[in-house]
Amino acid sequence: MNSLNNLSKRLRLSNKGRLRYQLRIFLLATLCIWTVVGIFAGLEYRNVKHYRVAALTGSVDLAVGNILIGHSKGRDMRPFLNFLEAYLDDSALDNMSMAIYDTSNGQLLYSVGPLITEEPRAAQNAEPDLKGDGTRSLNLFNVRLSDGRKIFLYNKGESADGEIVIHTYLPQGREVDNALEIGATFWLIVIFVGLLGTVGAWVITAHQAKNITLLHDFASRAASDREFIPMGDFPKDEIGDISRQIVAIYNARMQANVRREREHVIALKATEEKNKIKRMMTNNISHELKTPIGIIRSYLEMIMANPDMTADERNYFLGKAQNNVERLVAMMNDLSMMTRLEESNDKIPLSDIDFHDLVFNLAEDFTRSGMVGDMDFSYNIPIDCHVYGNGELLIGVISNLAKNAVAYSQGKNIGITLLGRNDNFYTFAFYDDGVGVSDEHLPHLFDRFYRIDTGRSRKVGGTGLGLPIVKSSINTMGGSVTVRNRRGGGLEFVFTLRRVKDGQTAPSSHSSDKEKPVNPDGTAGSASSETDPTAKDTTDKAV
């Protein structure tokens, strides 16, 4: 509930910040828009005003020019002046006053509109402009007469021969004001454009404010909340693209941090587990060493405490002590082998091994040494079965499995057979026909110093490291090993070794092939296997 309240509070603060930011940039954008609209409206107003003034001036100039042209051609001006008076009726020039004088005697020849005889003071010292046809013209704006009347336009025109002069007055009146007035339509257009720009500014600033607000919220949340997952719906524009790239960089960094922390935790757990295993191993080694050392010490103390002991008794006790010394030596050798396999497994050389010949020679050794006791050892390995491995390790694997079966199986037969093969691996099984073990013990058989029956295990002299050495040896050679209870009774150790194909040589590295081995029942891999056809021609040999 608190998290929801905090999220709601952050959203409210975010929305307030967004409105404040949007309002600031909106006001700034609106000010700019109305400034631009005002400038363009002023310029347009001036242009329109100038155009209308020029239109009125052009009309006056046209009327004066026609009179001057008629005079130069000797025409009677009265018909044109009557037409002009009728034409100017109800127009902006309706109140225009025009008087034509004879310059030789100052006599008024013609007039249109109310007669004005006063010449503006500004016109008395002004020099008219000479035109291309020889006539002269003078235009004055916004002049006043002595009676206070305001004249919007005063025009003075002189003929090319200098015989007549025309004085034209256009008083400032309602008709002129209407002609010069811009009108409400212009201002409505200006206001409409300004309002349209204002609405556009609001939409655009809202769009940009959303981008900036989302980015600001992302930056604030990312800085204060490590659990924050950015989910901003950034718009599809340039700022949105930049924002998404920033979020992507942030996500990549956070994922890298998570991976680093996960790897750190895994490393800590691995270190802790390794230390735990070392402590357990140290405790187990200490415990395993105490028993034979204690026995040896007891027998030696007994011999030293009884100097009158008979030779037979002394030899008996010395034999017992020697047996435990040999047990200690065997344990030290096994520990040395485990250390070698764990710390230098990548330095153990692998080569092409004829597995059939190796097992054949071991069978002979088992016969001569009596290592398997009363049990029969048989093998079913095809001729020319070549594997990648280390001869010393392979001999140790089979020997340890045989010793384990002799010591604990209580069976009569042990053997090794080929179960199947694929393109990369051979799959073998080492079996016995003894009593097997309970299912709860199977996952722990490869653990160091693990004993099902502690008293019996020590009695037979096992070190508790034989099967762990088997597993480490097989793994070092690039294979795998599992154990299961055999259907006919006893245990079955299923292990794989890399196969040497025709024309290939042993690899220089210990990397395993990509394709994993498999048993026919699917217990040791993923690739399909098949029974070796040459196995049919190989007679099982028993020892």
N, C-alpha and C positions, 0 to 999 in steps of 0.2 A: 504493500500500500504506500509506504514511504517512497519507493522508487517511482511509482506512478505519479505521486504528488510532485516529486522533484522533476520528473519529465514534463508534467503539465506546467510547472513554474518556469522551466527553461524555455518551453514553447512560447509562453506568454511574454517572457522577456525578449525572446527572439523576435516575436511579432512586433513588439513595441520598438525594438531597435530597428527593425526593417522599416516601420512606418516613419520613424524619425529620419533615417537615412534617405528614404524615398522622398520625404517632404523637403529635405534640404536640396537634393539634386533637382526635384521638381520645381521648386521656387527659383532656383538658379536658371534652369532650362526655360521656365516661363518668362523670367525677366529678359533673357536673351531673345526669346521668340518675339515678345511684344516690342522689344527695342528694334529688332530687325523689321518687324511689320510696321512700326511707327516710322522708321526711316524711309522704307519703300513707299508708305502711304504719303509722307511729306513730299518725297520726290515726285511721285505720281500726281499729287495735288498741284504742285508747282508746274509740272509739265502740262497738265490739263488747263490750268489757269492761263499759262502762257499761250497755249494753243487758242483758247477762246479770245484772249485779248488780241492775238494776231489775226484771228478771224474777223473781229470787229474792225481792227485797223485796216485789214485788207479790203473790207467792204467799203470803207470810207475812201481809201486810196483808189479803188476801182471807180467809184462814182466820180471823184474829182478827175481822174485820168480820162474818163470818157468825155467829160465836158471840155477838157483841154484838147483832146483829139478832135472833137467836133468844131471847136474854135479854129484849130489849125487848118481845117478843111472848109471853113467858111459856112458851116451849117447854122441853121436857126436852133438856138438852145432851148426854146420854150417847149417844144414837144417832148424833148428828152427829160426836161425838168418836171413836166407834168407826169410823165411815166414814172420818174424816180419818186415823186411825192406819193403817187398811188402805190408804188411797189413797197415803199418804206412804211406804209400804214400797218399798224399792229405788229411791227417788228422791233428788234432791239434798237433800230435807228429811227424809230417813230418820232422822237423829239429832236432829231438832228436839225440844226440850223445851218443853212448854206447861203452865202451872199457872194455875188460876182460883181466886181467893180472894174471900171475902166481906169487904168492906171494913169492915163493922160490927164483926166480932169476929176478923177475920184468919184464919178457918177455911178450909182448902183444900177447895174444892168438887169440882173435877175436875182431872185431869192427863193429859197425853199424853207418852209417851217417858220417859226417865230424869228424875227430878225434880231440879230445881235450885232451891234456896231462896234462894241469895245474890243480892241485887240489886247490880249493878255500882255502883261508887262514882260514876262519871260520871253515872249516872241519878238519883242521890239529889238532886242540886241542879238537875237539868234539868226544865224545864216542858214537859209534853206539848202538842202542837198541837191546837187545837180544830177539829173538822171540821164540816161543814154539818149533819149529823144530830145534833149535840150531843155525840158521843163525842169522846174524846181519844186521841191516839196519839203515841208517841215511838219513833224509830228511832235506834239507835246502832250504828256499825260498828267492828269491830276493837277490842273491849274485852277486858280480861283479868280473870279472877276471882282471888280470893285464893290459890287452889290452883295458879295458873299456867296454867290452861286458857285458850285463846284463843277468844273468841266472835266469829264473823264478823258476826253480826247479833243485836242485842238489840232486842226490841219490847215496848213497854209500852202496853197499851190499857185505857181506862177507859170504862165504860158511861155513857150520858147521865144516868142517875139516880144515878150514883156508887155503886151497890150492889156492883158487882164490879170487879175489876181483873185483867187477864190479863198474865202475864209469859211471854214467849216467847224461847227461846234457840236460836240456830242455830250450833253449834260449828264451828270451822274444821277440816274433815276432808277425807278423800279424796273423798267425794261432792261436797262444795262445790267443791273444787279442780277436779274433773272438769267440773262445771257451768260454772265460770268459765274453764276452759282454752280458748284459741283453737283449738288443734289444728294438726297438721302441714300440712293442706291450705291453710290461709291463708298459711303461710310458703312453701309450694311455689309458690303463685300469685304471691307477692311476688317470689320468686327468678326465676320464669319471666318475669314482666314486666320485671325488671331485666336479665336475659340478652337478652330480645328487644330491649330498648332499646339494649343494648350492641352487638348484631349490627347493628341499624339504624344506630347511630352509626358503626360501622366502614364500612358500605356508603356512607353519606352522606359521611363524611370522605374515603373513597377517591375518590368522585365529585368532590368539591370539590378535593381535592388534585391530581387529574388536571388540572382546569381551571387551578388556580394554578400547577402545575408547568409545564404547557405554556406558559402566559403568561410565567412567569419564564424558561423556556428560550428562548422567542421574544425576550424583551427582551435577554437576555444575548447571544444569537447575533447579533441585529440590531445591537447596539452594537459587537461585535468583528469581525464578518464581513460585509463589504459584498456578497459573493457569495451570502449566505444567502437561500434562497427559503423562506418560511414555509409549512409543509404540516401544521400542527397539526390533528388531528381533534378539534375542540372539541365537547363534548356539546351537545345541544340544550336549553339552559336559559338563564336570564338572564345568568349569567356567561359562558357560551359565546357568547351573542349579542354581549355587550360585547367579548369577545376577538376574535371574527370581525370586528367593526367596527374594532378597533384594527389587526388584520392588514390589513384592506382599506385603511385610511388609510396604513399603512406601505407597502403595495404601490403605492398611487397615488403616494406621495411618491417611492419608488424609481423608478417608471416615469417620473415627471417628471424626476428626476435623470438617468436614462438618456437621455431625449429631449433634455434640455438638453446633456448631454455629447456626444450624437450631433450635435446641431445645432452645438455648438461645434467639433467636429472637422470637420464639413462646412464651417463658416464658415472655419476655418483652412485647409482644403484649397482652398476657393474663393479665399481671399485669396492663398494660395501660388500657385495656378494663375493668378490674375490678375496677380500679380507676375511669374510666369514668362512669361506672354504679353507683358506690358509689356517685360520684358527682351529677349525674342525680337524683339518689334516694334522696339524701340530698336536692337538689333543689325542687324535687317534694313534698317531705314531708314538706319542709318549705312552699311551695306554698299551699299545701292542708291544712296545719294547720292554715295558716293566715286567711282563709275564716271563719271557725267557731269561731276562737278566736276573729276576728274582729267583727263578729255578736254579740257574747256574750258581748264584750266590749261596743258595741254601745247600746245594750239594757240596760245594767247596768248603763251606763252614762246617758241614757235617764231617767231611774227610779230615779237616784240620782239628776238629774237636775230638776225634777218635783215632789217635795214632796207632792204637792196637788193632785197628780194623783189618780184617783179612784181605788178602789180595783180591779175591773174587768180589767181595763187597766194594772195595775201592774201585776196581775196574767197572763195576756196575754203575756206581755213582758218576765216575768219570765219563762213562759212555752216555749217561743221561745228560750231563753237562755239555758234552760234545754235540749231541743232537740239537740242543738249544742254541749252541754257538752256530751250528750250520743253519739253523732257522733264522738267526739274526743276520748271517751273511746273505741268505736268500732274500730276506726282507730289504737289506741295504741294496742288493743288486736290483730288486724290483723298483725300489724308490729311485735309484739312479736311472733306470730305464724310463720311468714315468717323467722324471725331470727332463731327460733328453728328448722325449717325444713332445713335451709341452713347449720347451724353450728353443729347440733346434729342429723342429719338424721340417722347416723349409730347407734345411741343409742336409737332410738324409737323402742319399743318392737313390734314384730309382732306375731300374733297367729292365730289359726283356728277360723274364723268368719263365722257364719251361715248368709249369706248375705240375704237370704229370710226373716229370722226373723228380721234382722236389718231394712230392708226396711219396713216391716210390722209395726214395732213399730214406725218408723218415720212417716208413713202415719197416725197413730193414733195421734201422737204429732201434726202433721200439722192440723188435724181436731180440736183438742182441743184448740190449740193456735191461730188458724186463720191466720197462717203465709202466706198461699197461697192465702188468700183473697177469691175472687169470682172464682178463677180458680179451675178446677178439677185435682186432682193428681191421676194417675193410675200407676200400676206396673204389670209387667209380669215376675216374677222371679220364677224359679222352686223350689220346696221344696227340702231341703237338698243340696242347692247350697252353698258349703263351699269354702271360699277363704282365702288366706294368707293376713292378713292386720292388721290394728290398728282400733279398734272400734271408737275411738274419731276422727281419721282422716277421716274414711269413713262417719261418721255422718256429719262432717264438709263439705266434698265434696258434698254430696247430698243436704245439707242445702244451701250451697252457690250457687249451680246450680239452686235450686228452687227459692232463693231470686233474683238471676239474672233474671230468667224468669219472675217472678212476677213484677219486677221493670221495665224491658225494652221490653219484648216481645210483649205486647199488645194483647196477645192471651187469649184463654179460657181454654186450656188444656195443662197440662204438665205430663210427665210420664217417667218411666225408664223401659227398657226391655232388655232381653238377646238376643243378635244377633247371637252368636255362641260360639263354644268352640273347643279347640284341646287338645292335651295331657297335655299341660302345662298352658294354659290360658283360662279364660272366657272373652268374649267381650260383653260389655254392651253399651247401648245408652240412654242418657238422652235427651229428646226432648221437644219442645213446638210447638204450631201451630200459633205462632205470625207472625210478619212482617219480621223477619230475619234481616240481615245486608248486606251492600254492600260487594262485593268480596274483595275490597281493604282493608277492615277493618279486615277480617278474620285472616290474619297472626299476627295481633297485639292484639288480644283479650286477650292473656295471658300475655301481657306486664303490668308492674306495673303502676298504675295510668293512664292507657290508657282509654280515654273516647271518644265515638263517638259523643255524644252531651253533651258538657261540662255543659251547663246551666241546661239541664234536669237531668243529672246525679247528680249534686249537689242538685237539687231540691228534688229528691227522696231519698237523703241521703246516697248514696253509697260511700264507701271508695276508690274504685279503686283497691282493693287488693283481692277481692273475687275470681276471676278466676285465678290469679297467685297462690293463696293458693291452689286452686283445682289442678293445674298442679304439683306444688311441692309435694303435698300430694300423688298424684298418682305415681309420680316418686319415692318417698321415699319407697312406698310399692312394687316397682319392676315392675310397669306397665307403660302405656303410655296413652296419651290423645290427641285427635285432635278435631277440630270443623269444621262443614260444614253447609251450608244452606240445609234445609230439602226440599225434592221434593214437599211435600204438603204444604210448608210454614213453617216459623220459623227456629229455629236453632236445630242442633243435635250434642251433645257432645259424641263422641265415645271414651270410655276408656276401658282399660284392667286391669284385676286383676289376680294374680297367682292362679291357681286352686289347691285345696287340693284333692288328690286322695284317694281312699278307702285304709285304713290301714296306711296312712302316718300321720306324725305329722308336726307341723309348724317348719320351719327351724330357726336356731339361728342367721343366718346372713341375710344380705339384698341383697346378690348377686342374680341376676335374672337368670332364666334358659336360656340355650343356644338357645332354639327354641323360636322365636319371635311370638307374637300373630298376628291375622289377622281378618279382618272383611270379611263378605261374598263378599263385593265389592272390597276387596283388599286395603283398605285405611289405615289399621293399622297393618301391619306386613307382614309375609311371609309364615306362616304355614296355611294349610287348616283348615276350621272350618265347623261346622254343627249346625243346629238348635237343641236345646235341646229337646228331645222327651217328657220330663216331662212337658214342657211348655204347651202342648196341654191340660193337665189335670188341669192346674192352671188357675182359673178364674181371669180375670183382675178386680182389686178392685179400686174403685174410691172414692175419698174423696170430 
